[in-house]
Amino acid sequence: GQLMVGASPLKFEKYLKQLIDINEQRNNPYIFLTAWNEWGEGAYLEPDTVNKDEYLQAIKKIFGGNGK
């Protein structure tokens, strides 16, 4: 497994944008995220008491309504 130290919604947004750019260059239409609510594994996007819904807001900010 991998352990990510220092994760934050801002870093998530930055790296998701980079991943989107890479996928577009490679003509890859899909991005798979680990999980919505894998709390035991620390892989969740669901709102929490620390970051609230900032991870979901980052996704909304990137994808908005542009249909990507």
MODELLER restraints for C-alpha pairs under 7 A, 6 or more apart:
rsr = mdl.restraints
at = mdl.atoms
rsr.add(forms.Gaussian(group=physical.xy_distance, feature=features.Distance(at['CA:9:A'], at['CA:54:A']), mean=5.83, stdev=0.5))
rsr.add(forms.Gaussian(group=physical.xy_distance, feature=features.Distance(at['CA:9:A'], at['CA:55:A']), mean=5.05, stdev=0.5))
rsr.add(forms.Gaussian(group=physical.xy_distance, feature=features.Distance(at['CA:9:A'], at['CA:58:A']), mean=6.75, stdev=0.5))
rsr.add(forms.Gaussian(group=physical.xy_distance, feature=features.Distance(at['CA:13:A'], at['CA:58:A']), mean=5.42, stdev=0.5))
rsr.add(forms.Gaussian(group=physical.xy_distance, feature=features.Distance(at['CA:23:A'], at['CA:29:A']), mean=6.79, stdev=0.5))
rsr.add(forms.Gaussian(group=physical.xy_distance, feature=features.Distance(at['CA:34:A'], at['CA:43:A']), mean=6.42, stdev=0.5))
rsr.add(forms.Gaussian(group=physical.xy_distance, feature=features.Distance(at['CA:35:A'], at['CA:43:A']), mean=5.91, stdev=0.5))
rsr.add(forms.Gaussian(group=physical.xy_distance, feature=features.Distance(at['CA:35:A'], at['CA:44:A']), mean=5.54, stdev=0.5))
rsr.add(forms.Gaussian(group=physical.xy_distance, feature=features.Distance(at['CA:36:A'], at['CA:44:A']), mean=4.88, stdev=0.5))
rsr.add(forms.Gaussian(group=physical.xy_distance, feature=features.Distance(at['CA:36:A'], at['CA:45:A']), mean=5.04, stdev=0.5))
rsr.add(forms.Gaussian(group=physical.xy_distance, feature=features.Distance(at['CA:36:A'], at['CA:46:A']), mean=5.81, stdev=0.5))
rsr.add(forms.Gaussian(group=physical.xy_distance, feature=features.Distance(at['CA:37:A'], at['CA:43:A']), mean=6.78, stdev=0.5))
rsr.add(forms.Gaussian(group=physical.xy_distance, feature=features.Distance(at['CA:37:A'], at['CA:44:A']), mean=4.44, stdev=0.5))
rsr.add(forms.Gaussian(group=physical.xy_distance, feature=features.Distance(at['CA:37:A'], at['CA:45:A']), mean=6.41, stdev=0.5))
rsr.add(forms.Gaussian(group=physical.xy_distance, feature=features.Distance(at['CA:37:A'], at['CA:46:A']), mean=5.82, stdev=0.5))
rsr.add(forms.Gaussian(group=physical.xy_distance, feature=features.Distance(at['CA:38:A'], at['CA:44:A']), mean=5.17, stdev=0.5))
rsr.add(forms.Gaussian(group=physical.xy_distance, feature=features.Distance(at['CA:45:A'], at['CA:55:A']), mean=5.97, stdev=0.5))
rsr.add(forms.Gaussian(group=physical.xy_distance, feature=features.Distance(at['CA:45:A'], at['CA:56:A']), mean=6.45, stdev=0.5))
rsr.add(forms.Gaussian(group=physical.xy_distance, feature=features.Distance(at['CA:47:A'], at['CA:53:A']), mean=4.47, stdev=0.5))
